[in-house]
Amino acid sequence: MKKILIVISSLVFFGCGDDEKNAPLFKQIENLNMDNISNYNTIVESSTAHSGKKICHIDSGNRFGLIYTFLIPDSLVGKNLVVNISAWIRTGNLNNNCDIICSVSRNDSILLWQGCNPKAILKTPNEWSNLTQGFVLNPKLIKPNTTIYILLDNVDAKSYFDIDDLVITYSEPNYN
């Protein structure tokens, strides 16, 4: 009988977790190096890719390039969400209006449309530049059936817009 009490006591003592510990923060990283994507319209082989063999190339024939969708999980509803974007980009004309857009939609309604204006980092035509930008999405935007779209937009199409090594990170902010 004493052995049974010791076993039960041990299970209770060691089986109870620390209720004070918080669940780990959500973090998901999407690494889109263009070699791992199939899109015959805008993903093309290029001997001048930033890395690998392929790039996303958009020009006057295709205003929009890659569109990546992320359906927000129920565990994030009502929370802040950080979206960080890092990509290598280039264009043939520094006056070309091109952008990486973060859009938030629900039920066919666009709730947010915000760009990562690359003009500040593009210094030389035809050369790769690293664009990094983050967005904090308000908890009011994060509801069930909400989708985040990351899309590549060659708005004016005065020249080409190339993208390679796109990394999108979705995470809960760490305020500690």
KESE-415864 format. One record per atom (N, C-alpha, C, O, CB): x, y, z; residue in one letter. Coordinates in steps of 0.1 Angstrom, whole numbers, padded with zeros to 4 digits, always signed. Glycine has a CB too. Layout:
XYZA ...
end
This chain:
+0008-0012+0000M +0000+0000+0000M +0009+0013+0000M +0006+0023-0007M -0009+0000+0012M +0020+0012+0008K +0029+0024+0008K +0035+0026-0005K +0037+0038-0009K +0040+0022+0019K +0038+0015-0013K +0044+0017-0026K +0035+0024-0035K +0039+0032-0043K +0048+0003-0032K +0022+0020-0034I +0012+0027-0043I +0011+0042-0040I +0010+0050-0049I -0002+0020-0042I +0010+0045-0027L +0010+0059-0023L +0022+0067-0027L +0021+0079-0031L +0008+0060-0008L +0034+0061-0027I +0046+0067-0031I +0045+0070-0046I +0049+0080-0051I +0058+0059-0028I +0041+0060-0054V +0040+0061-0068V +0030+0072-0072V +0033+0081-0080V +0036+0048-0075V +0018+0072-0066I +0008+0082-0068I +0013+0096-0065I +0011+0106-0072I -0005+0079-0061I +0019+0097-0053S +0025+0110-0049S +0036+0115-0058S +0036+0127-0062S +0031+0109-0034S +0044+0106-0063S +0054+0110-0073S +0048+0115-0086S +0053+0125-0092S +0064+0098-0076S +0038+0107-0091L +0031+0112-0103L +0025+0125-0102L +0026+0134-0111L +0021+0101-0107L +0019+0128-0090V +0012+0141-0088V +0023+0152-0087V +0021+0162-0093V +0004+0140-0075V +0033+0149-0080F +0044+0159-0077F +0051+0162-0090F +0053+0174-0094F +0054+0154-0067F +0055+0152-0098F +0063+0154-0110F +0054+0157-0122F +0059+0163-0132F +0072+0142-0113F +0042+0153-0122G +0033+0155-0133G +0027+0168-0134G +0022+0173-0144G +0022+0144-0132G +0027+0175-0123C +0021+0189-0123C +0031+0199-0128C +0043+0199-0124C +0017+0193-0109C +0028+0206-0139G +0037+0215-0145G +0036+0228-0137G +0028+0231-0128G +0033+0218-0159G +0045+0237-0141D +0046+0250-0136D +0036+0259-0143D +0037+0263-0154D +0060+0256-0137D +0025+0262-0136D +0014+0270-0142D +0018+0284-0145D +0012+0292-0153D +0002+0271-0133D +0030+0289-0139E +0034+0302-0141E +0041+0304-0155E +0042+0315-0160E +0044+0306-0130E +0046+0293-0161K +0053+0293-0174K +0043+0296-0185K +0032+0291-0185K +0060+0280-0177K +0047+0305-0194N +0038+0309-0205N +0042+0299-0217N +0053+0294-0217N +0041+0323-0210N +0032+0297-0225A +0034+0289-0237A +0045+0296-0246A +0046+0309-0245A +0021+0287-0245A +0053+0289-0254P +0062+0296-0262P +0055+0305-0272P +0044+0302-0277P +0071+0285-0270P +0062+0316-0276L +0056+0325-0285L +0056+0319-0299L +0065+0311-0303L +0064+0339-0285L +0046+0323-0307F +0045+0318-0320F +0055+0324-0329F +0058+0336-0328F +0031+0321-0326F +0061+0315-0338K +0071+0320-0348K +0071+0311-0360K +0073+0299-0358K +0085+0322-0342K +0069+0316-0371Q +0069+0308-0384Q +0077+0316-0394Q +0075+0327-0396Q +0055+0305-0389Q +0087+0309-0400I +0096+0315-0410I +0094+0308-0423I +0094+0296-0424I +0111+0314-0405I +0091+0316-0434E +0090+0311-0447E +0102+0316-0455E +0104+0328-0457E +0076+0316-0454E +0110+0306-0460N +0122+0310-0468N +0119+0306-0482N +0119+0295-0486N +0134+0302-0462N +0117+0317-0490L +0113+0315-0504L +0125+0320-0513L +0127+0331-0516L +0101+0323-0508L +0134+0310-0516N +0146+0313-0523N +0144+0313-0538N +0154+0314-0546N +0157+0304-0519N +0132+0312-0543M +0128+0311-0557M +0131+0298-0564M +0125+0295-0574M +0134+0323-0565M +0142+0291-0559D +0145+0278-0565D +0135+0268-0559D +0133+0257-0565D +0159+0274-0561D +0128+0271-0548N +0118+0262-0543N +0104+0265-0546N +0094+0261-0539N +0120+0261-0527N +0102+0273-0557I +0088+0277-0561I +0086+0274-0575I +0095+0276-0584I +0086+0293-0558I +0074+0270-0578S +0070+0267-0592S +0060+0278-0596S +0049+0277-0591S +0065+0253-0595S +0063+0286-0605N +0054+0296-0611N +0060+0300-0624N +0070+0307-0625N +0053+0309-0601N +0054+0295-0635Y +0060+0296-0648Y +0058+0311-0654Y +0065+0314-0664Y +0053+0287-0657Y +0050+0319-0647N +0049+0333-0652N +0060+0342-0648N +0065+0350-0656N +0035+0338-0648N +0064+0341-0635T +0073+0351-0630T +0086+0345-0624T +0096+0352-0622T +0067+0359-0620T +0086+0332-0621I +0098+0326-0616I +0107+0321-0628I +0102+0311-0635I +0095+0314-0605I +0118+0326-0630V +0126+0323-0641V +0141+0320-0637V +0146+0325-0627V +0126+0335-0652V +0147+0313-0646E +0162+0310-0644E +0169+0323-0647E +0166+0330-0657E +0167+0298-0652E +0180+0326-0639S +0188+0338-0642S +0202+0335-0638S +0205+0330-0627S +0182+0350-0634S +0212+0338-0647S +0226+0336-0643S +0231+0346-0633S +0242+0345-0628S +0234+0336-0656S +0223+0356-0631T +0226+0367-0622T +0218+0367-0609T +0216+0377-0603T +0226+0381-0629T +0212+0355-0606A +0204+0354-0594A +0212+0358-0582A +0224+0356-0582A +0198+0340-0592A +0206+0363-0571H +0213+0366-0559H +0219+0353-0553H +0231+0353-0549H +0204+0373-0549H +0211+0343-0553S +0216+0329-0549S +0208+0319-0557S +0197+0322-0562S +0214+0327-0534S +0213+0307-0558G +0206+0297-0566G +0206+0300-0581G +0214+0307-0586G +0192+0295-0560G +0195+0294-0587K +0194+0296-0602K +0182+0304-0606K +0182+0308-0618K +0193+0282-0608K +0172+0306-0597K +0160+0313-0601K +0157+0326-0594K +0162+0328-0582K +0148+0304-0600K +0150+0335-0600I +0145+0347-0594I +0130+0349-0597I +0125+0342-0606I +0154+0359-0599I +0124+0358-0590C +0111+0363-0594C +0113+0375-0602C +0119+0385-0597C +0101+0365-0582C +0109+0375-0615H +0112+0386-0624H +0098+0391-0629H +0090+0384-0635H +0121+0382-0636H +0095+0404-0626I +0083+0410-0630I +0086+0423-0638I +0095+0430-0635I +0073+0413-0618I +0078+0425-0649D +0081+0436-0658D +0067+0441-0663D +0057+0438-0657D +0091+0432-0669D +0067+0447-0674S +0055+0453-0680S +0045+0442-0684S +0033+0445-0685S +0058+0462-0692S +0050+0430-0686G +0041+0419-0690G +0034+0412-0678G +0023+0406-0680G +0049+0408-0697G +0040+0413-0666N +0034+0408-0654N +0036+0418-0643N +0047+0419-0637N +0040+0394-0650N +0026+0426-0639R +0028+0436-0629R +0030+0430-0615R +0038+0435-0607R +0016+0445-0629R +0023+0418-0612F +0024+0412-0599F +0032+0399-0601F +0031+0392-0611F +0010+0408-0594F +0041+0397-0591G +0049+0385-0591G +0043+0375-0581G +0031+0373-0580G +0064+0388-0587G +0052+0369-0573L +0048+0359-0563L +0038+0365-0554L +0040+0377-0549L +0061+0355-0556L +0028+0357-0550I +0019+0361-0539I +0019+0350-0529I +0015+0338-0533I +0004+0364-0545I +0023+0353-0517Y +0024+0342-0506Y +0012+0345-0497Y +0011+0356-0492Y +0038+0342-0499Y +0004+0335-0494T -0007+0336-0484T -0004+0329-0471T +0002+0318-0471T -0020+0331-0491T -0009+0335-0460F -0008+0329-0447F -0021+0331-0440F -0025+0342-0437F +0004+0336-0439F -0028+0320-0437L -0040+0320-0430L -0037+0321-0415L -0030+0312-0410L -0050+0308-0433L -0041+0331-0408I -0038+0332-0394I -0044+0321-0386I -0056+0320-0386I -0042+0346-0389I -0036+0314-0378P -0042+0304-0369P -0050+0309-0358P -0048+0321-0354P -0031+0295-0363P -0060+0301-0354D -0069+0306-0343D -0062+0309-0330D -0066+0318-0323D -0079+0295-0340D -0050+0303-0328S -0043+0306-0316S -0037+0321-0315S -0033+0325-0304S -0031+0296-0314S -0037+0328-0326L -0032+0341-0327L -0044+0352-0327L -0041+0364-0327L -0024+0343-0339L -0056+0347-0328V -0067+0357-0329V -0067+0366-0316V -0066+0362-0305V -0081+0349-0329V -0068+0379-0319G -0068+0389-0309G -0055+0393-0303G -0054+0400-0293G -0077+0384-0298G -0044+0388-0309K -0031+0391-0305K -0023+0400-0315K -0027+0401-0327K -0022+0378-0302K -0013+0407-0310N -0004+0414-0319N +0003+0404-0327N +0007+0393-0322N +0006+0424-0312N +0006+0407-0340L +0014+0398-0348L +0024+0407-0356L +0021+0417-0362L +0005+0390-0358L +0037+0402-0356V +0047+0409-0363V +0050+0402-0376V +0052+0390-0376V +0060+0410-0354V +0051+0409-0387V +0055+0404-0400V +0068+0410-0404V +0068+0423-0406V +0043+0406-0410V +0078+0403-0405N +0091+0408-0409N +0094+0403-0423N +0092+0391-0426N +0103+0404-0399N +0099+0411-0432I +0102+0408-0446I +0117+0411-0448I +0121+0422-0445I +0093+0415-0456I +0123+0402-0454S +0137+0404-0459S +0138+0398-0473S +0134+0387-0475S +0148+0397-0449S +0143+0406-0482A +0145+0402-0496A +0156+0409-0503A +0160+0420-0499A +0131+0404-0503A +0162+0402-0513W +0171+0408-0521W +0164+0413-0534W +0157+0405-0540W +0183+0399-0525W +0165+0426-0537I +0158+0431-0548I +0167+0439-0557I +0178+0444-0554I +0146+0440-0543I +0162+0441-0570R +0169+0450-0579R +0159+0454-0590R +0149+0448-0592R +0182+0443-0586R +0163+0466-0596T +0155+0471-0607T +0164+0478-0617T +0176+0481-0613T +0144+0481-0602T +0160+0479-0629G +0168+0485-0639G +0167+0500-0640G +0175+0507-0646G +0165+0480-0653G +0158+0506-0632N +0155+0520-0632N +0152+0525-0618N +0142+0520-0613N +0144+0524-0642N +0160+0533-0612L +0158+0538-0598L +0145+0545-0597L +0140+0547-0585L +0169+0546-0594L +0139+0550-0607N +0126+0557-0606N +0114+0548-0608N +0103+0552-0608N +0125+0568-0617N +0117+0535-0610N +0106+0525-0611N +0099+0524-0597N +0105+0522-0587N +0112+0511-0615N +0086+0525-0598N +0078+0523-0586N +0075+0508-0584N +0066+0503-0590N +0065+0532-0587N +0082+0502-0575C +0081+0488-0572C +0080+0486-0557C +0085+0494-0550C +0092+0479-0579C +0074+0475-0553D +0071+0473-0539D +0069+0459-0535D +0065+0450-0543D +0059+0481-0535D +0071+0456-0522I +0067+0443-0516I +0056+0447-0507I +0058+0455-0498I +0079+0436-0509I +0044+0442-0509I +0032+0446-0501I +0028+0436-0491I +0030+0424-0493I +0020+0448-0511I +0024+0441-0479C +0018+0432-0469C +0003+0436-0469C +0000+0448-0465C +0025+0434-0455C -0005+0427-0472S -0020+0430-0472S -0027+0420-0462S -0023+0408-0461S -0025+0428-0486S -0036+0425-0455V -0044+0417-0446V -0059+0418-0451V -0064+0429-0453V -0043+0422-0431V -0065+0406-0453S -0079+0405-0458S -0087+0396-0450S -0082+0386-0444S -0079+0401-0473S -0100+0398-0450R -0110+0390-0443R -0123+0391-0451R -0127+0402-0454R -0112+0393-0428R -0129+0379-0455N -0142+0379-0462N -0142+0388-0474N -0151+0396-0476N -0153+0383-0452N -0131+0387-0482D -0130+0395-0494D -0129+0410-0492D -0130+0418-0502D -0142+0393-0503D -0126+0414-0480S -0123+0429-0477S -0109+0431-0474S -0103+0423-0465S -0132+0434-0465S -0102+0441-0480I -0088+0444-0477I -0089+0453-0465I -0094+0464-0465I -0081+0451-0489I -0082+0449-0454L -0082+0456-0441L -0069+0464-0440L -0068+0475-0433L -0083+0447-0429L -0058+0460-0447L -0045+0467-0446L -0038+0465-0460L -0039+0453-0465L -0037+0462-0434L -0032+0475-0465W -0024+0474-0477W -0012+0483-0474W -0013+0495-0476W -0032+0478-0490W +0000+0477-0470Q +0011+0485-0467Q +0024+0480-0474Q +0026+0468-0475Q +0014+0484-0451Q +0031+0489-0480G +0043+0485-0487G +0056+0487-0480G +0057+0494-0470G +0043+0493-0500G +0066+0480-0485C +0080+0482-0480C +0088+0490-0491C +0096+0485-0498C +0087+0468-0478C +0085+0503-0491N +0091+0511-0502N +0106+0509-0503N +0114+0513-0494N +0088+0526-0499N +0111+0504-0514P +0125+0501-0516P +0133+0512-0521P +0146+0511-0522P +0126+0489-0525P +0128+0524-0524K +0135+0535-0530K +0147+0539-0521K +0157+0543-0527K +0126+0546-0532K +0146+0538-0508A +0157+0543-0499A +0169+0534-0500A +0180+0538-0498A +0152+0544-0485A +0167+0521-0503I +0178+0512-0503I +0184+0509-0517I +0195+0504-0519I +0175+0499-0497I +0176+0512-0528L +0181+0510-0541L +0190+0521-0545L +0186+0533-0547L +0169+0508-0551L +0203+0518-0547K +0213+0529-0549K +0218+0528-0564K +0222+0539-0569K +0225+0528-0540K +0219+0516-0570T +0225+0515-0583T +0216+0506-0591T +0212+0495-0586T +0239+0509-0582T +0212+0510-0603P +0204+0501-0612P +0211+0488-0614P +0223+0487-0615P +0201+0508-0625P +0203+0478-0616N +0208+0464-0619N +0216+0457-0609N +0223+0447-0612N +0215+0465-0632N +0217+0463-0596E +0224+0456-0586E +0215+0452-0574E +0206+0460-0571E +0236+0466-0581E +0218+0441-0568W +0210+0436-0557W +0212+0444-0545W +0223+0449-0541W +0214+0421-0554W +0201+0447-0538S +0201+0454-0525S +0192+0446-0515S +0182+0440-0519S +0196+0469-0527S +0195+0447-0503N +0188+0439-0493N +0177+0448-0486N +0180+0459-0480N +0197+0433-0482N +0165+0444-0488L +0153+0452-0482L +0149+0444-0470L +0146+0432-0470L +0142+0454-0492L +0148+0451-0458T +0142+0445-0446T +0132+0455-0440T +0135+0467-0440T +0153+0442-0436T +0121+0450-0437Q +0111+0458-0430Q +0101+0450-0422Q +0099+0438-0425Q +0103+0466-0441Q +0096+0456-0411G +0087+0448-0403G +0074+0456-0401G +0074+0469-0401G +0093+0445-0389G +0063+0449-0398F +0050+0455-0396F +0045+0448-0383F +0046+0436-0381F +0040+0453-0408F +0039+0456-0374V +0031+0451-0363V +0017+0452-0366V +0011+0463-0368V +0035+0458-0349V +0010+0440-0367L -0004+0440-0370L -0012+0441-0357L -0010+0433-0348L -0008+0428-0378L -0021+0450-0357N -0029+0453-0345N -0038+0441-0342N -0043+0435-0351N -0038+0466-0347N -0041+0438-0329P -0050+0427-0326P -0064+0428-0332P -0071+0418-0334P -0051+0426-0311P -0068+0441-0335K -0082+0442-0341K -0082+0437-0355K -0093+0433-0360K -0085+0457-0341K -0071+0435-0361L -0070+0429-0375L -0070+0414-0374L -0074+0407-0384L -0058+0434-0382L -0065+0409-0363I -0063+0394-0362I -0075+0388-0356I -0077+0386-0344I -0050+0391-0353I -0084+0384-0365K -0097+0377-0362K -0097+0364-0370K -0089+0362-0379K -0109+0386-0365K -0107+0355-0367P -0108+0343-0374P -0110+0346-0389P -0116+0356-0393P -0120+0335-0369P -0105+0337-0397N -0106+0337-0412N -0098+0350-0418N -0103+0355-0428N -0120+0338-0416N -0088+0354-0411T -0080+0365-0416T -0068+0359-0424T -0061+0350-0419T -0076+0374-0405T -0065+0365-0435T -0053+0360-0443T -0044+0372-0446T -0048+0383-0448T -0058+0354-0456T -0031+0369-0444I -0020+0378-0448I -0015+0375-0461I -0012+0363-0464I -0009+0379-0437I -0014+0384-0470Y -0008+0382-0483Y +0005+0390-0484Y +0005+0402-0481Y -0018+0386-0495Y +0015+0384-0489I +0028+0391-0492I +0029+0390-0507I +0030+0379-0513I +0041+0385-0485I +0029+0402-0514L +0029+0402-0528L +0039+0411-0534L +0042+0422-0528L +0015+0405-0534L +0044+0408-0545L +0054+0416-0552L +0047+0424-0563L +0040+0418-0572L +0066+0407-0558L +0049+0437-0563D +0041+0446-0572D +0051+0455-0579D +0058+0463-0573D +0031+0454-0564D +0051+0455-0593N +0058+0464-0601N +0048+0474-0606N +0044+0474-0617N +0065+0456-0613N +0045+0484-0597V +0034+0493-0599V +0035+0500-0612V +0025+0499-0620V +0034+0503-0588V +0045+0507-0615D +0046+0515-0628D +0051+0507-0640D +0049+0510-0651D +0055+0527-0626D +0059+0497-0637A +0065+0488-0647A +0074+0496-0657A +0074+0494-0669A +0055+0480-0654A +0081+0507-0651K +0090+0514-0660K +0102+0506-0663K +0109+0508-0673K +0095+0527-0653K +0105+0496-0655S +0116+0487-0657S +0112+0473-0651S +0101+0472-0645S +0129+0493-0652S +0121+0464-0651Y +0119+0452-0644Y +0120+0453-0629Y +0126+0463-0624Y +0128+0441-0649Y +0115+0444-0621F +0117+0443-0607F +0120+0428-0604F +0111+0420-0606F +0104+0448-0599F +0132+0426-0599D +0136+0412-0595D +0137+0410-0580D +0141+0419-0573D +0150+0409-0602D +0133+0398-0576I +0133+0395-0561I +0139+0381-0560I +0136+0372-0568I +0119+0396-0555I +0148+0380-0550D +0153+0367-0547D +0155+0366-0531D +0156+0376-0524D +0167+0365-0554D +0156+0354-0527D +0158+0351-0512D +0149+0359-0503D +0153+0366-0494D +0172+0355-0509D +0136+0357-0506L +0125+0363-0498L +0123+0355-0485L +0120+0343-0486L +0112+0365-0506L +0124+0361-0474V +0122+0355-0461V +0111+0363-0454V +0112+0375-0451V +0135+0354-0452V +0100+0356-0450I +0089+0362-0443I +0088+0355-0429I +0088+0343-0428I +0075+0360-0451I +0088+0363-0419T +0087+0358-0405T +0075+0363-0399T +0073+0375-0398T +0100+0362-0397T +0067+0354-0394Y +0054+0358-0387Y +0057+0354-0372Y +0061+0343-0369Y +0042+0350-0392Y +0055+0363-0363S +0058+0360-0349S +0050+0369-0339S +0045+0380-0343S +0073+0362-0346S +0048+0363-0327E +0043+0372-0317E +0054+0380-0311E +0065+0376-0310E +0036+0363-0305E +0051+0393-0308P +0062+0401-0303P +0066+0397-0289P +0058+0392-0281P +0057+0416-0302P +0079+0398-0286N +0084+0395-0273N +0087+0408-0266N +0096+0415-0269N +0097+0386-0274N +0079+0411-0256Y +0080+0424-0249Y +0088+0423-0237Y +0088+0433-0229Y +0066+0430-0246Y +0095+0412-0234N +0103+0410-0222N +0115+0418-0223N +0123+0418-0213N +0106+0396-0219N 
end
